[in-house]
Amino acid sequence: MGEIQKIRTGRHGVFVMHVHLVFVTTFRHKVFTGAHLTRMEEIMRSVCADFACELMEFNGENNHVHLLVNFPPKVAVTKLVNSLKGVSSRRLRQEFPDLVRHYWRANKLWSGSYFAGTVGGAPLSVVKQYIEQQNRPV
């Protein structure tokens, strides 16, 4: 591992958990500008903080965004995703009238789907090999 991972502790556990999230706009419309993405990053950092998560990395293009989130095991990824998409959609449409005009019919910024993939740690083959090599008592 090239970089030292920040190990987090809870009351009963020690963990390092990251998820890569990708959200796309409704109908993949190309609506984001640099100003939209800058404000969106601020909003999403705030939402992550409310969930005791850390937004490690954020970037996007004109029709989708990528997030790398460090999260504790007590947080359900689906609840985090719903909050990130809901809060960012509502606030961006309040602050940027151009987005409201574009999505007046659907009244939502994000597509109903998303991508979530776990990242970090060792490859599955290494973990499987490690588990297989444990000294099982007879």
C-alpha positions in Angstrom: 0.0 0.0 0.0 1.5 3.3 -1.1 -0.3 5.5 1.3 -1.0 4.9 5.0 -4.7 4.4 5.6 -6.4 6.2 8.4 -7.7 3.5 10.8 -10.8 4.5 12.6 -12.0 3.2 15.9 -15.5 2.8 17.3 -16.7 1.6 20.6 -16.4 -2.1 19.7 -14.3 -2.2 16.6 -11.5 -0.9 14.4 -12.1 -0.3 10.8 -11.1 1.1 7.4 -14.0 1.2 5.0 -14.2 3.2 1.8 -16.9 3.2 -0.9 -16.6 4.7 -4.4 -20.0 6.3 -5.4 -21.0 7.5 -8.9 -24.2 9.5 -9.4 -25.5 10.4 -12.8 -28.0 13.1 -13.8 -31.5 12.3 -14.9 -31.4 11.2 -18.6 -27.6 11.8 -18.4 -28.2 15.5 -19.3 -25.1 17.6 -19.4 -25.9 20.3 -17.0 -23.1 20.8 -14.5 -20.5 23.6 -14.7 -17.5 24.2 -12.5 -19.6 26.4 -10.1 -22.2 23.6 -9.7 -19.5 21.0 -8.9 -17.7 23.3 -6.4 -21.0 24.0 -4.5 -22.0 20.3 -4.7 -18.7 19.2 -3.1 -19.4 21.6 -0.2 -22.9 20.2 0.2 -21.7 16.6 0.0 -18.9 17.2 2.6 -21.5 18.6 4.9 -23.9 15.6 4.5 -21.0 13.2 5.0 -20.0 14.9 8.2 -23.6 14.5 9.4 -23.2 10.7 9.0 -19.7 10.7 10.7 -18.2 10.0 7.2 -15.4 11.7 5.4 -15.5 12.7 1.8 -12.0 11.8 0.8 -12.2 12.7 -2.9 -14.7 14.4 -5.1 -14.8 15.2 -8.8 -17.2 15.1 -11.7 -18.0 16.0 -15.3 -21.0 17.7 -16.8 -23.4 14.8 -16.3 -22.0 12.7 -13.4 -20.0 12.9 -10.2 -17.6 10.5 -8.4 -17.1 10.4 -4.6 -14.7 8.4 -2.4 -16.2 8.2 1.1 -14.6 6.8 4.3 -17.5 5.5 6.4 -18.0 3.7 9.7 -19.7 0.2 9.7 -22.8 1.6 11.5 -23.7 3.7 8.3 -25.8 1.9 5.7 -24.5 2.9 2.3 -28.1 3.1 0.9 -29.1 5.7 3.6 -25.9 7.7 2.9 -26.6 7.7 -0.9 -30.2 8.7 -0.4 -29.2 11.6 1.8 -26.4 12.7 -0.5 -28.6 12.7 -3.6 -31.6 14.2 -1.9 -29.9 17.0 -0.1 -27.6 17.9 -3.0 -30.6 17.9 -5.5 -32.7 20.1 -3.3 -30.0 22.6 -2.4 -28.6 22.9 -5.9 -32.0 23.5 -7.4 -32.7 26.2 -4.8 -29.4 27.9 -5.4 -29.1 27.5 -9.2 -32.3 28.5 -11.1 -30.8 27.2 -14.4 -31.0 23.6 -13.0 -34.7 24.2 -12.0 -35.5 25.3 -15.6 -33.8 22.2 -17.0 -35.5 19.7 -14.7 -38.9 21.3 -14.3 -40.7 18.2 -15.6 -38.9 15.5 -13.6 -38.4 17.7 -10.5 -35.3 15.8 -9.6 -31.6 16.2 -10.5 -30.3 12.7 -10.1 -31.2 9.4 -11.8 -32.8 6.9 -9.6 -29.8 4.6 -9.9 -26.2 4.8 -8.7 -22.9 2.9 -8.5 -21.3 1.9 -5.2 -18.2 -0.2 -5.0 -16.0 -1.0 -2.1 -12.3 0.0 -2.4 -9.1 -0.4 -0.6 -7.5 -3.3 1.2 -6.1 -6.4 -0.4 -7.4 -8.1 -3.5 -10.0 -10.9 -2.9 -7.5 -13.6 -3.9 -5.1 -12.5 -1.2 -7.8 -12.4 1.4 -9.1 -15.8 0.4 -5.5 -17.2 0.5 -5.0 -15.7 4.0 -8.2 -17.2 5.3 -7.3 -20.6 3.8 -3.9 -20.6 5.5 -5.3 -20.1 9.0 -4.4 -22.8 11.6 -7.7 -24.4 12.1 -7.9 -26.4 15.4 -8.4 -30.1 15.1 
